[in-house]
């Protein structure tokens, strides 16, 4: 067959190019192992793409050397100097300082190629003892390097199974006990035949069958989703799941299919009511957990809000709590028997913590960590973990493992991120209280989009399980999300009873200061911000801020406009910190399975990597900014600041990823470590939020601003929640709650006044 004919066939038959690539690959590797002639010709080998070499972990120039060795397997036509220089070229490209899976795989290939090349060169030295000694020394050194790389690369890496040939070639020159043991362990991990029978038919079949082709990560995702569905009771499964067209509003659909008792329990959004019934024995924890588990399962099928489902374990815990109460008359903690949902980031014994990465699935946690331990101390029942974006660095909760999380109020729109699963589940009333995380708005943005309260506390106020402990310039935090402010306050009030500083060394032993959480009769001094000068907010959000300002003024509070001219600089500092690893953490995960990076994710590039001196400078810049901002905050005698959470009301899936990803309305408070609370205020209205002259005349300042203006469609977001953000300063969680109460009172008074006209 001629090259043109083969190209045509590859175009016509899906997957043929992949199959051909592996056949050509195995032809070369098999020829080296079996010392048999090559079957394919050079032009066949030239069809191997850079993507193919990337998938198997072999550098292209190393493959060229392997081809050269396969062609000259008998030593005919080999020039010693040429072969030695080719081998030395492989050695010179070894990078001892790079511990990524990709580099470890390249080390094994380069080492094996150098070993064979120097072995062949040694056969043609004409008995020169010095040359022979040199070759032996280099070979021994390379066997050590290759074996160390084989030992270091995880067996879960997508490159691991492709190391069979270089491992075999390295093993042929292994001499020490440790070297031989490394090779034997490799075969055991590959579930291959007993050493050294590879490559025979069985091992070759295993190798081909387990090679991570283009769909391998997709297969793992499909299996994970199937496993997830199997954990939902058959009677709770929707068959079929209603389409978005037939059931755009998940809440309305759920309210049609649940029983009156189930609705009564799950529609109760104040945990104080549920806790009274639980502690008195009027309501069993098992009953409440079963009801919330059912609603969570139904909500998940409509919105993809969940990741890990562990209902049976939750039922067992709930029964234990009921038994304890019946036996002793006492409760275990202030949240005794209350089902609480948590974001996927938090480790719960016996279930995965994948954080949206395929490579982290099928690795259940061996023990609860800080947040789960704290909640159990409080008496809570954990029953489900919730969806998030790949690596948590998006305001849209999509990942390859579980899929796209959507908003229960309108399934055409997203629930935000990165705590979007929590936002969606709580808004669908599948949870009364959830714990999310926030590094740049990840609690507040989903809360705003889903009509919830969401508290992003100061670092040190709530326990946290750190996903990236090496990045400490901007610290991520964990915090509560709920339908009511009363639930947020109750949770924060009882949290210190669990002594969270015993499970997280960064938590300060600070009690909830109840006297600060009430506005009382005090005249508050509140700053407000509608536009930060970077991205102009869409009309419903601007209206929400104006309505709150008017309501606060009407009841006598002092409200003044806040200067945001420094906020762009704050966003730049925040971004430098977030991107400071140059995306290395994400690349490590990609190398495990070959799954692609989700488009639009906030991830650093190699050029964003900070040196030690640059990190020190960034810390100094941050310190100076913090000091200046604190001086202004204190001198302004602020009780709180009110402002938008984000510039947009709602996006369809895969829209945010194109938006140039501006999160400056929220990220500044993470940089400063200030407490901030998302507060629902109103809904988008087709009559109130038609673009006015100011909006239409606005000249976009940048790509994010331009995109935000282009995407505004009141018909798309009609009826969607619109909220604001209350910022209380460092350790100002109580102030956030107090001002939120003042806003609720002022807005209610405004409504009452209008009704009396």
PLY file of the C-alpha trace (Angstrom):
ply
format ascii 1.0
element vertex 757
property float x
property float y
property float z
element edge 756
property int vertex1
property int vertex2
end_header
0.00 0.00 0.00
1.30 3.44 -0.93
1.46 6.38 1.47
-1.32 8.29 -0.28
-3.65 5.28 -0.11
-2.96 4.85 3.59
-3.60 8.53 4.25
-6.96 8.26 2.49
-7.93 5.21 4.53
-6.99 6.96 7.77
-9.22 9.86 6.79
-12.12 7.53 5.98
-11.89 5.12 8.92
-12.16 6.64 12.39
-9.41 5.47 14.72
-7.32 3.80 12.01
-4.52 6.35 12.40
-4.29 5.55 16.13
-4.19 1.81 15.46
-1.54 2.23 12.78
0.56 4.38 15.08
0.60 1.69 17.75
1.41 -1.03 15.20
4.38 0.98 13.94
5.42 1.64 17.52
5.25 -2.02 18.53
7.13 -2.98 15.38
10.16 -0.99 16.57
9.97 -1.93 20.24
9.29 -5.56 19.39
12.25 -5.68 17.00
14.54 -4.48 19.78
13.27 -7.08 22.23
13.00 -10.02 19.82
15.90 -8.89 17.63
13.72 -9.52 14.59
13.54 -7.51 11.34
11.40 -4.42 11.09
8.15 -4.86 9.19
7.22 -1.25 8.50
9.20 1.22 6.44
10.54 4.68 7.26
7.58 6.49 5.73
5.26 4.57 8.03
7.28 5.73 11.02
7.18 9.30 9.78
3.39 9.27 10.30
3.85 9.20 14.08
2.79 12.61 15.38
4.05 14.70 18.25
0.78 13.92 19.98
1.49 10.20 19.78
4.94 10.57 21.32
3.40 12.73 24.02
0.88 9.99 24.80
3.51 7.27 25.29
6.10 9.50 26.96
8.93 8.78 24.54
10.90 11.75 23.15
10.90 11.71 19.32
14.71 11.84 19.10
14.92 8.81 21.41
12.57 6.94 19.09
14.86 7.82 16.18
17.76 6.21 18.05
15.65 3.12 18.81
14.83 2.82 15.10
18.53 3.12 14.26
19.33 0.35 16.75
16.55 -1.86 15.40
17.80 -1.43 11.84
21.37 -2.31 12.85
20.56 -5.07 15.31
23.49 -7.18 14.07
25.99 -4.35 14.42
26.50 -4.10 10.65
27.15 -0.57 9.44
27.47 0.87 12.95
30.23 3.40 13.56
31.31 3.38 17.21
31.82 7.13 17.44
28.46 7.82 15.82
26.65 5.44 18.15
28.45 6.78 21.22
27.64 10.37 20.30
23.97 9.47 19.79
23.93 7.78 23.19
25.66 10.72 24.84
23.09 13.08 23.30
20.40 11.15 25.18
22.29 11.40 28.46
22.87 15.13 28.09
19.13 15.71 27.81
18.31 14.04 31.13
16.79 16.48 33.61
17.35 15.37 37.18
15.51 18.36 38.62
12.16 17.58 36.97
10.06 15.02 38.85
6.99 15.15 36.61
5.64 11.89 35.21
6.48 13.06 31.71
10.13 13.65 32.55
10.42 10.39 34.50
9.08 8.49 31.48
11.51 10.33 29.19
14.35 9.41 31.57
13.46 5.72 31.31
13.36 5.85 27.51
16.54 7.90 27.16
18.32 5.71 29.68
17.30 2.48 27.94
18.29 3.82 24.52
21.69 4.94 25.86
22.21 1.54 27.52
21.59 -0.37 24.28
23.61 2.10 22.22
26.64 1.91 24.51
26.29 -1.89 24.69
26.36 -2.08 20.89
29.23 0.42 20.73
31.19 -1.70 23.20
30.95 -4.65 20.84
32.80 -2.69 18.17
35.65 -1.21 20.21
38.13 -3.79 18.92
39.11 -4.88 22.43
40.18 -1.41 23.61
40.08 -1.89 27.44
39.76 1.82 28.27
36.81 2.23 25.91
35.21 -0.94 27.23
35.59 0.25 30.85
34.12 3.63 29.96
31.11 2.04 28.27
30.53 -0.31 31.23
30.68 2.58 33.70
28.22 4.65 31.71
25.87 1.68 31.26
25.88 0.96 34.99
25.13 4.60 35.73
22.29 4.70 33.21
20.74 1.50 34.57
20.68 3.18 37.97
19.07 6.33 36.55
16.47 4.42 34.56
15.59 2.13 37.49
15.20 5.09 39.81
12.83 6.75 37.34
10.82 3.51 37.02
10.57 3.33 40.80
9.53 6.99 41.09
6.83 7.15 38.43
3.39 6.27 39.86
1.75 3.11 38.54
-1.37 5.23 37.97
0.47 7.44 35.48
-0.74 7.22 31.90
2.88 6.64 30.84
3.48 3.70 33.17
2.28 0.85 31.01
4.21 2.21 28.01
7.50 1.71 29.82
7.43 -2.06 29.23
10.03 -2.05 26.45
12.55 0.35 28.04
12.06 -1.45 31.36
12.84 -4.76 29.65
15.91 -3.33 27.90
17.10 -1.78 31.16
16.47 -5.03 33.01
18.72 -6.94 30.61
21.64 -4.90 31.97
20.51 -4.83 35.62
23.12 -6.27 37.97
22.41 -5.15 41.54
19.70 -6.57 43.78
17.92 -3.23 43.91
17.93 -2.81 40.13
16.46 -6.28 39.60
13.83 -5.70 42.28
12.71 -2.45 40.62
12.23 -4.26 37.31
10.38 -7.15 38.97
8.10 -4.71 40.79
7.34 -3.05 37.49
6.11 -6.35 36.01
4.05 -7.06 39.11
2.43 -3.64 38.90
1.63 -4.20 35.24
0.04 -7.56 36.15
2.27 -9.08 33.49
3.67 -12.58 33.17
6.58 -13.67 35.32
9.81 -11.89 34.47
11.32 -12.02 31.90
8.67 -13.56 29.61
7.56 -10.19 28.25
6.82 -9.50 25.49
4.83 -12.62 24.70
1.27 -12.68 23.46
-0.38 -12.34 26.87
1.75 -9.43 28.04
1.53 -7.72 24.65
-2.24 -8.05 24.79
-2.27 -6.52 28.26
-0.09 -3.66 27.08
-2.30 -2.85 24.10
-5.50 -3.29 26.10
-4.35 -0.93 28.83
-2.65 1.70 26.69
-4.31 5.06 27.40
-5.67 5.84 23.95
-7.65 9.00 23.24
-10.76 7.69 25.01
-9.15 6.20 28.11
-9.86 9.13 30.39
-13.38 9.25 28.97
-13.87 5.58 29.81
-12.82 6.25 33.38
-15.27 9.15 33.56
-18.08 6.99 32.21
-17.34 4.29 34.76
-17.26 6.81 37.60
-20.64 8.20 36.58
-22.06 4.68 36.32
-20.75 3.89 39.79
-22.29 7.11 41.08
-25.71 6.29 39.62
-25.60 2.81 41.15
-25.44 4.42 44.60
-28.84 6.06 44.09
-31.70 3.82 45.18
-33.62 2.46 42.15
-36.87 4.04 43.36
-35.13 7.45 43.44
-33.92 7.31 39.86
-35.57 9.42 37.18
-36.19 7.33 34.08
-36.02 9.18 31.86
-34.48 12.35 33.26
-36.74 15.16 32.02
-35.23 17.36 29.35
-34.40 20.99 30.01
-37.19 21.95 27.62
-39.81 19.96 29.54
-38.54 20.91 33.02
-36.40 24.06 32.88
-37.00 24.81 36.58
-35.73 21.94 38.73
-37.38 23.33 41.87
-40.84 23.31 40.33
-40.30 19.77 39.05
-39.14 18.51 42.45
-42.10 20.11 44.20
-44.43 18.20 41.90
-42.99 14.75 42.60
-42.16 14.86 46.33
-44.70 14.00 49.02
-46.15 16.68 51.34
-44.07 15.33 54.24
-40.88 15.32 52.18
-41.58 18.86 51.04
-42.32 20.06 54.56
-38.99 18.78 55.87
-36.77 19.81 52.97
-38.40 23.21 52.43
-37.60 24.19 56.03
-34.60 26.43 55.47
-33.88 27.50 59.07
-31.78 24.83 60.79
-32.90 26.06 64.22
-36.35 24.59 63.57
-34.95 21.24 62.45
-32.44 21.11 65.32
-35.18 21.63 67.91
-37.13 18.71 66.49
-34.03 16.52 66.30
-32.89 17.23 69.85
-36.36 16.63 71.28
-36.78 13.34 69.46
-39.80 14.65 67.56
-37.88 14.01 64.34
-35.34 11.23 63.86
-32.02 11.89 62.21
-32.51 8.80 60.07
-35.82 10.10 58.73
-34.42 13.55 58.00
-31.27 12.16 56.38
-33.31 9.83 54.17
-35.54 12.68 53.03
-32.64 14.98 52.21
-30.76 12.13 50.54
-33.74 11.47 48.29
-34.11 15.12 47.34
-30.35 15.39 46.77
-30.44 12.34 44.50
-33.31 13.79 42.49
-31.70 17.22 42.34
-28.44 15.69 41.14
-30.13 13.94 38.23
-31.54 17.30 37.14
-28.51 19.51 37.79
-25.38 17.29 38.17
-24.71 18.90 41.55
-23.12 15.93 43.32
-19.86 14.02 43.09
-19.63 11.42 45.85
-22.79 9.78 47.16
-22.57 7.80 50.41
-26.14 7.54 51.57
-25.86 4.11 53.21
-22.99 5.25 55.41
-24.98 8.37 56.30
-28.03 6.32 57.26
-25.88 4.21 59.59
-24.45 7.32 61.28
-27.92 8.85 61.61
-29.22 5.67 63.25
-26.32 5.71 65.72
-27.18 9.29 66.66
-30.84 8.38 67.13
-29.88 5.41 69.31
-27.59 7.56 71.43
-30.32 10.16 71.99
-32.87 7.48 72.87
-30.49 5.79 75.31
-29.00 8.83 77.05
-31.44 11.65 76.40
-28.46 13.71 75.24
-27.35 15.00 71.86
-23.92 14.72 70.29
-23.04 18.28 69.42
-25.17 21.31 68.54
-25.88 20.02 65.00
-26.98 16.60 66.29
-28.47 14.57 63.45
-28.51 17.36 60.85
-27.57 16.30 57.28
-24.85 18.62 55.93
-23.40 18.60 52.41
-19.78 19.45 51.67
-17.76 20.39 48.62
-15.78 17.64 46.91
-12.47 19.14 48.08
-13.01 17.92 51.64
-11.81 14.41 52.49
-14.35 11.96 53.90
-13.22 8.49 54.87
-14.04 5.86 52.27
-14.85 8.12 49.32
-12.83 9.84 46.61
-11.62 13.43 46.67
-11.10 13.88 42.95
-11.47 17.70 42.74
-12.67 17.19 39.18
-9.54 15.31 38.04
-9.79 11.88 36.42
-6.41 10.90 37.86
-7.66 11.38 41.43
-10.65 9.05 41.11
-10.69 5.54 42.56
-8.54 6.61 45.50
-10.81 6.82 48.56
-9.64 8.80 51.56
-8.28 6.73 54.42
-9.65 9.12 57.04
-11.76 12.22 57.56
-9.79 15.45 57.49
-10.30 18.81 59.14
-13.71 19.93 57.85
-15.35 16.50 58.01
-13.90 15.92 61.49
-15.21 19.27 62.69
-18.70 18.63 61.34
-18.85 15.21 62.95
-17.79 16.75 66.27
-20.77 19.08 65.90
-23.03 16.05 65.40
-23.70 16.55 61.69
-24.43 13.71 59.28
-22.39 13.81 56.07
-24.19 12.24 53.13
-22.99 13.79 49.86
-20.11 15.74 48.31
-20.76 18.33 45.65
-19.56 19.26 42.20
-16.88 21.76 41.24
-14.74 22.66 38.23
-11.54 20.85 37.32
-8.96 22.04 39.90
-11.55 24.52 41.29
-10.23 27.42 39.21
-13.38 28.50 37.34
-16.67 30.24 38.03
-18.42 27.47 36.12
-18.61 24.04 37.76
-17.67 21.70 34.92
-15.21 18.82 34.92
-14.68 15.76 32.73
-15.45 13.31 35.54
-18.98 14.33 36.55
-19.96 16.86 33.91
-21.71 20.23 33.90
-23.47 21.47 37.02
-26.42 23.75 36.23
-28.68 26.16 38.08
-31.89 24.65 39.52
-33.83 27.85 38.81
-33.00 27.59 35.12
-31.22 24.47 33.90
-30.04 26.35 30.82
-27.75 28.44 33.03
-24.76 27.62 35.21
-24.65 27.60 39.00
-21.25 29.30 39.18
-18.08 28.04 40.76
-16.10 26.73 42.19
-18.64 25.78 44.88
-21.30 25.49 42.19
-22.43 22.03 43.25
-23.14 23.30 46.76
-25.00 26.29 45.35
-27.13 24.14 43.08
-27.90 21.47 45.69
-28.87 23.94 48.42
-30.97 26.04 46.03
-32.77 22.84 44.98
-33.38 22.19 48.71
-31.37 18.97 48.60
-29.37 20.37 51.51
-30.19 22.84 54.25
-26.55 23.69 54.98
-23.41 23.18 52.94
-19.73 23.99 53.25
-17.91 25.45 50.25
-14.51 27.04 49.69
-13.46 30.44 48.42
-10.14 31.58 46.94
-11.45 34.29 44.64
-15.25 34.22 44.94
-15.99 30.49 44.90
-18.60 30.67 47.67
-20.04 34.10 46.93
-20.47 33.79 43.14
-22.49 30.52 43.27
-24.47 31.92 46.20
-25.31 35.01 44.16
-26.35 32.99 41.11
-28.44 30.56 43.16
-30.16 33.05 45.47
-28.30 32.00 48.63
-26.32 33.41 51.50
-22.67 32.44 51.34
-19.99 33.47 53.83
-16.34 33.70 52.86
-14.66 34.21 56.25
-11.24 35.57 57.05
-8.46 32.95 57.04
-8.27 31.44 60.51
-11.98 31.63 61.32
-13.08 28.29 59.82
-11.14 25.01 59.42
-9.90 24.27 55.95
-8.35 21.40 54.07
-5.63 22.91 51.95
-5.39 21.69 48.36
-2.20 23.66 47.69
-0.38 24.33 50.98
2.66 25.67 49.12
0.76 28.75 47.90
0.31 30.89 50.98
0.24 34.39 49.52
-3.54 34.24 49.11
-5.17 31.71 51.41
-8.32 29.91 50.42
-11.03 29.58 53.06
-14.01 27.36 53.81
-17.39 28.73 54.78
-21.13 28.02 55.02
-23.79 28.36 52.33
-27.52 28.33 53.06
-30.92 29.64 52.04
-31.29 31.82 55.13
-29.11 34.23 57.07
-30.31 32.61 60.30
-28.74 29.31 59.23
-25.42 30.99 58.43
-25.41 32.71 61.82
-26.41 29.60 63.76
-23.67 27.55 62.13
-20.97 30.14 62.80
-22.21 30.50 66.38
-21.85 26.78 67.19
-18.69 26.15 65.14
-16.30 27.01 68.01
-17.92 24.28 70.15
-16.10 21.74 67.95
-12.75 23.34 68.82
-11.70 23.48 65.15
-8.28 24.78 66.16
-7.57 21.20 67.29
-7.96 19.86 63.74
-6.52 22.82 61.81
-3.53 24.64 63.25
-4.42 27.81 61.34
-7.77 28.32 63.09
-7.83 30.96 65.82
-9.72 30.08 69.02
-12.25 32.88 68.56
-15.84 32.55 69.76
-18.80 33.96 67.84
-19.35 37.50 69.12
-23.13 37.59 69.16
-23.32 41.20 70.27
-21.56 42.28 67.06
-23.91 40.25 64.85
-26.92 42.45 65.55
-27.36 45.93 64.06
-29.39 47.06 67.06
-30.53 50.65 66.95
-27.14 51.92 65.87
-26.89 54.18 62.83
-24.58 52.28 60.51
-21.94 53.82 58.28
-21.78 51.82 55.06
-19.75 52.32 51.91
-21.13 51.18 48.57
-19.66 50.38 45.19
-21.53 49.82 41.92
-18.67 49.87 39.41
-15.04 49.02 40.19
-13.79 50.74 37.05
-12.73 47.49 35.40
-15.94 45.69 34.39
-19.31 47.44 34.51
-21.98 45.26 36.12
-25.10 44.26 34.21
-28.30 46.29 34.86
-30.02 43.95 37.38
-26.97 44.02 39.66
-26.63 47.80 39.47
-30.34 48.08 40.31
-29.93 45.75 43.31
-27.15 47.93 44.74
-29.16 51.12 44.20
-32.27 49.65 45.82
-30.31 48.56 48.88
-28.62 51.96 49.16
-31.98 53.74 48.93
-33.54 51.42 51.52
-30.67 51.91 53.97
-30.79 55.68 53.59
-34.55 55.65 54.08
-34.20 54.11 57.56
-31.46 56.52 58.60
-28.19 54.74 57.90
-25.28 56.72 56.48
-24.27 55.45 53.04
-21.47 56.84 50.90
-19.69 55.83 47.68
-16.42 53.92 48.07
-13.34 54.59 45.95
-12.35 51.45 44.01
-9.47 52.93 42.02
-6.96 50.54 43.62
-8.97 47.37 42.94
-7.44 46.59 39.56
-4.00 46.56 41.16
-5.35 44.21 43.82
-6.63 41.87 41.12
-3.21 41.85 39.46
-1.55 40.93 42.77
-4.11 38.18 43.35
-3.59 36.74 39.85
0.20 36.69 40.27
-0.18 34.67 43.45
-2.70 32.23 41.99
-0.60 31.61 38.87
2.72 31.50 40.72
3.31 27.75 40.20
3.14 28.24 36.44
0.41 25.61 36.14
2.69 22.83 37.37
0.02 21.30 39.61
-2.43 21.02 36.73
0.19 19.59 34.39
0.94 16.84 36.91
-2.71 15.81 36.90
-2.92 15.90 33.11
0.09 13.61 32.83
-1.63 10.94 34.90
-4.39 10.21 32.41
-4.04 12.46 29.39
-7.29 14.28 30.13
-7.28 17.75 28.57
-7.33 20.96 30.53
-10.82 22.47 30.60
-10.98 25.54 28.37
-10.95 28.83 30.23
-9.69 27.49 33.55
-7.62 29.97 35.53
-4.25 28.26 35.41
-0.74 29.62 35.23
1.65 29.22 32.32
5.34 28.36 32.68
6.25 32.01 32.24
4.06 32.85 35.28
6.26 30.80 37.60
7.76 32.98 40.31
11.32 32.68 41.53
12.08 32.94 45.25
13.02 36.60 44.93
9.89 37.33 42.88
7.76 35.60 45.51
9.37 37.72 48.21
8.64 40.85 46.19
5.01 39.82 45.67
4.63 39.28 49.41
6.11 42.73 50.01
3.75 44.31 47.45
0.80 42.55 49.05
1.86 43.70 52.52
2.11 47.30 51.39
-1.30 47.13 49.72
-2.86 45.54 52.83
-1.40 48.25 55.04
-2.63 51.09 52.84
-6.11 49.56 52.47
-6.43 48.96 56.21
-5.50 52.57 56.92
-8.23 53.75 54.55
-10.76 51.27 55.97
-10.13 52.30 59.58
-9.98 56.01 58.87
-13.32 55.78 57.04
-14.96 54.39 60.20
-16.78 51.76 58.15
-19.21 49.21 59.50
-19.20 47.44 56.15
-19.00 47.86 52.40
-21.72 46.71 49.98
-20.95 45.93 46.36
-21.55 43.35 43.59
-20.37 39.75 43.82
-19.82 39.58 40.10
-20.60 41.58 37.00
-23.06 39.13 35.43
-26.41 37.59 36.31
-26.28 34.31 34.44
-24.44 32.50 31.67
-25.12 29.38 29.68
-22.55 26.58 30.03
-19.24 27.22 28.26
-19.86 30.97 28.19
-17.86 32.02 31.25
-14.77 30.29 29.89
-14.68 32.83 27.05
-15.16 35.84 29.30
-11.51 36.66 30.06
-12.31 35.41 33.55
-12.53 38.59 35.62
-13.36 37.94 39.27
-12.08 41.20 40.71
-15.26 42.04 42.62
-14.63 39.11 44.96
-10.91 38.27 44.72
-9.73 41.50 46.35
-11.20 40.36 49.68
-9.35 37.05 49.48
-6.15 38.99 48.89
-6.85 41.16 51.94
-8.28 38.36 54.07
-11.53 40.26 54.71
-14.79 38.50 55.57
-17.44 38.85 52.86
-21.03 37.62 52.65
-23.21 37.07 49.57
-26.75 38.31 50.23
-29.73 37.66 47.89
-31.73 40.82 47.18
-33.98 40.58 44.14
-34.49 38.87 40.77
-33.83 40.02 37.23
-36.86 41.68 35.69
-37.75 42.15 32.05
-39.56 45.37 32.93
-37.03 46.86 35.37
-33.76 45.80 33.78
-34.09 46.80 30.15
-30.75 48.33 29.09
-30.87 52.07 29.75
-28.98 54.85 27.96
-26.04 54.64 30.35
-25.60 50.92 29.66
-26.01 51.29 25.91
-23.57 54.21 25.75
-20.94 52.48 27.87
-17.64 52.11 25.99
-16.02 48.84 27.16
-12.66 49.32 28.87
-11.22 45.87 28.16
-12.05 42.41 26.78
-13.83 41.27 29.96
-15.93 44.42 30.01
-16.76 44.06 26.33
-17.75 40.41 26.71
-19.88 41.16 29.76
-21.80 43.84 27.87
-22.27 41.67 24.78
-23.64 38.75 26.80
-26.32 40.62 28.70
-29.72 39.28 27.66
-32.61 40.09 29.98
-34.78 37.48 28.26
-32.21 34.82 29.18
-31.89 35.80 32.86
-35.49 36.86 33.54
-36.41 35.76 37.08
-32.89 34.71 38.08
-31.58 35.62 41.55
-29.58 38.82 41.95
-27.55 39.50 45.05
-24.99 41.82 46.58
-21.85 41.37 48.66
-21.36 42.66 52.19
-17.72 43.08 53.23
-16.98 43.27 56.95
-13.21 43.57 57.10
-10.67 41.28 58.77
-12.45 38.89 61.17
-15.59 40.84 60.40
-17.96 37.89 59.98
-20.28 39.21 62.69
-20.35 42.65 61.04
-21.32 40.99 57.74
-24.26 39.30 59.44
-25.28 42.47 61.27
-25.30 44.58 58.11
-27.11 41.81 56.20
-29.81 41.91 58.88
-30.01 45.68 58.53
-30.41 45.28 54.77
-33.18 42.71 55.21
-35.00 44.99 57.65
-34.61 48.03 55.40
-35.77 46.19 52.28
-38.75 44.69 54.12
-39.71 48.12 55.43
-39.46 49.47 51.89
-41.82 46.76 50.64
-44.23 47.37 53.53
-44.23 51.11 52.87
-45.06 50.58 49.20
-47.85 48.16 50.09
-49.47 50.74 52.36
-49.64 53.39 49.65
0 1
1 2
2 3
3 4
4 5
5 6
6 7
7 8
8 9
9 10
10 11
11 12
12 13
13 14
14 15
15 16
16 17
17 18
18 19
19 20
20 21
21 22
22 23
23 24
24 25
25 26
26 27
27 28
28 29
29 30
30 31
31 32
32 33
33 34
34 35
35 36
36 37
37 38
38 39
39 40
40 41
41 42
42 43
43 44
44 45
45 46
46 47
47 48
48 49
49 50
50 51
51 52
52 53
53 54
54 55
55 56
56 57
57 58
58 59
59 60
60 61
61 62
62 63
63 64
64 65
65 66
66 67
67 68
68 69
69 70
70 71
71 72
72 73
73 74
74 75
75 76
76 77
77 78
78 79
79 80
80 81
81 82
82 83
83 84
84 85
85 86
86 87
87 88
88 89
89 90
90 91
91 92
92 93
93 94
94 95
95 96
96 97
97 98
98 99
99 100
100 101
101 102
102 103
103 104
104 105
105 106
106 107
107 108
108 109
109 110
110 111
111 112
112 113
113 114
114 115
115 116
116 117
117 118
118 119
119 120
120 121
121 122
122 123
123 124
124 125
125 126
126 127
127 128
128 129
129 130
130 131
131 132
132 133
133 134
134 135
135 136
136 137
137 138
138 139
139 140
140 141
141 142
142 143
143 144
144 145
145 146
146 147
147 148
148 149
149 150
150 151
151 152
152 153
153 154
154 155
155 156
156 157
157 158
158 159
159 160
160 161
161 162
162 163
163 164
164 165
165 166
166 167
167 168
168 169
169 170
170 171
171 172
172 173
173 174
174 175
175 176
176 177
177 178
178 179
179 180
180 181
181 182
182 183
183 184
184 185
185 186
186 187
187 188
188 189
189 190
190 191
191 192
192 193
193 194
194 195
195 196
196 197
197 198
198 199
199 200
200 201
201 202
202 203
203 204
204 205
205 206
206 207
207 208
208 209
209 210
210 211
211 212
212 213
213 214
214 215
215 216
216 217
217 218
218 219
219 220
220 221
221 222
222 223
223 224
224 225
225 226
226 227
227 228
228 229
229 230
230 231
231 232
232 233
233 234
234 235
235 236
236 237
237 238
238 239
239 240
240 241
241 242
242 243
243 244
244 245
245 246
246 247
247 248
248 249
249 250
250 251
251 252
252 253
253 254
254 255
255 256
256 257
257 258
258 259
259 260
260 261
261 262
262 263
263 264
264 265
265 266
266 267
267 268
268 269
269 270
270 271
271 272
272 273
273 274
274 275
275 276
276 277
277 278
278 279
279 280
280 281
281 282
282 283
283 284
284 285
285 286
286 287
287 288
288 289
289 290
290 291
291 292
292 293
293 294
294 295
295 296
296 297
297 298
298 299
299 300
300 301
301 302
302 303
303 304
304 305
305 306
306 307
307 308
308 309
309 310
310 311
311 312
312 313
313 314
314 315
315 316
316 317
317 318
318 319
319 320
320 321
321 322
322 323
323 324
324 325
325 326
326 327
327 328
328 329
329 330
330 331
331 332
332 333
333 334
334 335
335 336
336 337
337 338
338 339
339 340
340 341
341 342
342 343
343 344
344 345
345 346
346 347
347 348
348 349
349 350
350 351
351 352
352 353
353 354
354 355
355 356
356 357
357 358
358 359
359 360
360 361
361 362
362 363
363 364
364 365
365 366
366 367
367 368
368 369
369 370
370 371
371 372
372 373
373 374
374 375
375 376
376 377
377 378
378 379
379 380
380 381
381 382
382 383
383 384
384 385
385 386
386 387
387 388
388 389
389 390
390 391
391 392
392 393
393 394
394 395
395 396
396 397
397 398
398 399
399 400
400 401
401 402
402 403
403 404
404 405
405 406
406 407
407 408
408 409
409 410
410 411
411 412
412 413
413 414
414 415
415 416
416 417
417 418
418 419
419 420
420 421
421 422
422 423
423 424
424 425
425 426
426 427
427 428
428 429
429 430
430 431
431 432
432 433
433 434
434 435
435 436
436 437
437 438
438 439
439 440
440 441
441 442
442 443
443 444
444 445
445 446
446 447
447 448
448 449
449 450
450 451
451 452
452 453
453 454
454 455
455 456
456 457
457 458
458 459
459 460
460 461
461 462
462 463
463 464
464 465
465 466
466 467
467 468
468 469
469 470
470 471
471 472
472 473
473 474
474 475
475 476
476 477
477 478
478 479
479 480
480 481
481 482
482 483
483 484
484 485
485 486
486 487
487 488
488 489
489 490
490 491
491 492
492 493
493 494
494 495
495 496
496 497
497 498
498 499
499 500
500 501
501 502
502 503
503 504
504 505
505 506
506 507
507 508
508 509
509 510
510 511
511 512
512 513
513 514
514 515
515 516
516 517
517 518
518 519
519 520
520 521
521 522
522 523
523 524
524 525
525 526
526 527
527 528
528 529
529 530
530 531
531 532
532 533
533 534
534 535
535 536
536 537
537 538
538 539
539 540
540 541
541 542
542 543
543 544
544 545
545 546
546 547
547 548
548 549
549 550
550 551
551 552
552 553
553 554
554 555
555 556
556 557
557 558
558 559
559 560
560 561
561 562
562 563
563 564
564 565
565 566
566 567
567 568
568 569
569 570
570 571
571 572
572 573
573 574
574 575
575 576
576 577
577 578
578 579
579 580
580 581
581 582
582 583
583 584
584 585
585 586
586 587
587 588
588 589
589 590
590 591
591 592
592 593
593 594
594 595
595 596
596 597
597 598
598 599
599 600
600 601
601 602
602 603
603 604
604 605
605 606
606 607
607 608
608 609
609 610
610 611
611 612
612 613
613 614
614 615
615 616
616 617
617 618
618 619
619 620
620 621
621 622
622 623
623 624
624 625
625 626
626 627
627 628
628 629
629 630
630 631
631 632
632 633
633 634
634 635
635 636
636 637
637 638
638 639
639 640
640 641
641 642
642 643
643 644
644 645
645 646
646 647
647 648
648 649
649 650
650 651
651 652
652 653
653 654
654 655
655 656
656 657
657 658
658 659
659 660
660 661
661 662
662 663
663 664
664 665
665 666
666 667
667 668
668 669
669 670
670 671
671 672
672 673
673 674
674 675
675 676
676 677
677 678
678 679
679 680
680 681
681 682
682 683
683 684
684 685
685 686
686 687
687 688
688 689
689 690
690 691
691 692
692 693
693 694
694 695
695 696
696 697
697 698
698 699
699 700
700 701
701 702
702 703
703 704
704 705
705 706
706 707
707 708
708 709
709 710
710 711
711 712
712 713
713 714
714 715
715 716
716 717
717 718
718 719
719 720
720 721
721 722
722 723
723 724
724 725
725 726
726 727
727 728
728 729
729 730
730 731
731 732
732 733
733 734
734 735
735 736
736 737
737 738
738 739
739 740
740 741
741 742
742 743
743 744
744 745
745 746
746 747
747 748
748 749
749 750
750 751
751 752
752 753
753 754
754 755
755 756
